Amino acid sequence: MHPNPAFRHDDRALLEALVDEIGFGMVFAQTPDGPRVAHTALLSTGDGAVQFHLARGNGLARWLAGAPALVVVNGPDAYVSPRFSGNPAQVPTWNYVAVELEGRVQRMDSDGLTALLRDLAERHEGRIGGELWTMDAIPEADLRKMLGGIVGFEMEIEAWRPTFKLSQNKTEAERKAIATALQAAGSPALAELMRRLAP
């Protein structure tokens, strides 16, 4: 989390929506083999937990159950040139949105893992449109074999640490100019967040 309090955002519904919309992040934990990270699809339960699964052979999978972990979800980001603001007497920076989630992880049973995979597929299949794929398309024996290669987890979120670095430390005129420049440079999502969330 960025140390500048101007970049904090405490709207819990917005944070949950960001995790849900992005649906992908990194899980970090300390293991006896050293620090490890896994990149994985995430599912917010909507009630203060996040679920994910890892390949059974992943460097984190055998150590996570009962352990504290950090999940990071990255939103849109972009380089901000001093020329964007019309004030060249500044240094370049980077605007970004990120949410860090901290909590203790528990391993899911096989029913929980199956439900997680169904929920993930349903959520993302619905977003891409067309005829929806479901897990029912997989023969039962094949599905059991695939499920044997992964492990499901749920982390109860004990701390939310968001950073919404959207040029809040600039003047209103500079923020507007930066948002316009970011839009033109191919970062419309970040520009929109600047317009909606930066004071």
N, C-alpha and C positions, 0 to 999 in steps of 0.2 A: 504494500500500500504506500502511495506517495505520502511523504511527511507533511506536505502543505494542506492544512485543513480546508482550503478553498476548493480542493479537488475531491472532497468527500460527498457522498450522496446517501441519504438515509432512508429513501423510499423503498421499503422492503418489497412491495409489490413490483416495483420496477426491477429490482435485483432478481427476484424470482423469474420475471418475464425474460430478462436477459439470459439467464441460465437456460430457460426453456427454449428460447428462440435460437440460441447458438447451438446448444445440444452437444457440445464437444469441449473437452478440456484436458488438463493434465493433473495427474494425481502424484503427489510427492510424499515420500516417507523415508525415514531412516531405517535401515535394515542392518543385520549383522555383517552384511557384505558391503556396507557403505550406503550413502544416499542413493535413492533410485527414483525414477520418474516413469510414468506410463501415460500414454496418450489414449483417450478412450471416449466413446459416446457416453453422454450423461443424461439422466432422466431425473428431473426435479419431481419430488412427490407432491409438492405444493403444501406440505405441512412441516417444513423444516428439515428435510432430509434429501439426499441426492443418491441415486443408485447408478451403478456402472458394472461392467464385467471386464475381465482380463483373461488372456490366454493363460492356461494353467502353468505354462512354462515361463511366464513373464517374471522378471526379477523381483517384482513386488508381491506376486500372488500368494506365495507361501508365508509371507510375513505380515500381511495386512490385518488379518482377523484380530480384533481387540486392540489394535494399535492406533495411535493418533496419526492423522494425515492432513495434508493440505491439498485442496483442489483449486485449480486456477482456471478461470474461464476468461478468455480474451475476446473482447468485442472489436469494433472497428478501430483502426489506428492509421496514422499518416504523419509523414515528415511535414514540418511547418517551417517554411523559409521566412527569414526576416522581411523579405520583400512582399510577402503576402499581406502584412499588416500596414504597409505604407510607412513603416518606421525602421529603416535599415540599421539603426544604431542598437540592434539587439542581436542575440545569438540565435542560431537555429534551435529548434526544439522538436518534440514529438508529441502530438496529441493522441490520446488513447483512452479506451475504456477497458477496465479489467475488474473482475471480482474474485477475491480470495475467500475460500470457505475452509474453515478449520473444524475438525471434529474427530470423533472416534469411529472406527470402521468395524462393522460386523459382517461376517460372511452370511450369504443367503443360502437357504436350502434349495433343493432342485425345483420345487414349485415356484419359489420366489424368482429364481433365475429365469424359468420359462415365462413367467408373467412379465418380467422386465423386458425380455426379448420381444414378446408380443406387443407390449406397449410401445417400445421404441419403433418397431416396424409400422405399427398403426399410425403413430404420430408423424413419422417422416414420409411414409407412403402417401398419406393424405395431403402432404404439402407439395408433392411433385405432380399430383394429378394422374389421370389415366386410370386404367384398370389396376386396382390395388392388389399387391402381392400379400399373401399371408403365409404364416408358417405351416398351415395345413397343406401347402404344396410339397412339403418335404415328407418322404416316406418315414414312418415311425422309427424304423431301425436306423435310418440315416440320421434322423434328428437326435436320437439317443447318443449316437456316436459323436456328433458335433457338440452336443451339450457336455459330454465327458471331457472335452478339450478346453473348456472355459470355466471360470469361477465368477459367481455374482457377489457383489458387495453393496452394502448400504452404509452411508455415513450420516450420522446425526449431526447437523450443523450446530456447533457451539459458538462460533464467531463468524461474522460477515465482515470482510474488509474490502470495501469497494474503492476504486479510483476512477473518477470521471474527469480526466485532465482535458478540459475543453476551452483553454485560454481564458479561464475565469480571472486570472491575474492581469489581464489586459483591459484596456478601456472598451467601452461598448462599440465604438467606431472600429477599433482594431479587431474585435471579435467578429463583427459583421464582415469586415474585409477578409479575414482569414477563412470564414465559412464559405464565402463566395469563391475564393481562390481554391479551397479544397474541393468544392463542388466541380469547378472547372478542371481540376487536376485528376478527377476520377475517384473521389472519395465522398460520394453523396450521402452515405449513411452517417459518416462522422460529421459532415456539415449539418445534416438535419438534427443530430443530437446536440450540436453546438447551438443551433437556433432554438431548440425546445428547452434545453436544460441549463445552459449557462445564463446567469442573471444578466 
